[in-house]
Amino acid sequence: FTAMRVMLTRLDPLDVVSLRTALAALGFAALLVLTRQRLPRYSAREWRLAVLLGFLGVAVFNVATAVGQSRLPASLS
């Protein structure tokens, strides 16, 4: 939360979340390459559900957190 607070002084909340998500995705992609793992073989329906749940559970939560931290003092957020 401290790093997010510092980043919010220079970037918009959506930019902060996008940057955090991109860095995490690159890290996990590197981990897949280094461990020579493959992505699971899911059906199209399972992939759609995973993307929807990822969007709702991760993206919406992180955007709400970043917006809250940009509008409230740290003691309240």
Salt bridges, closest charged atoms under 4 A:
none
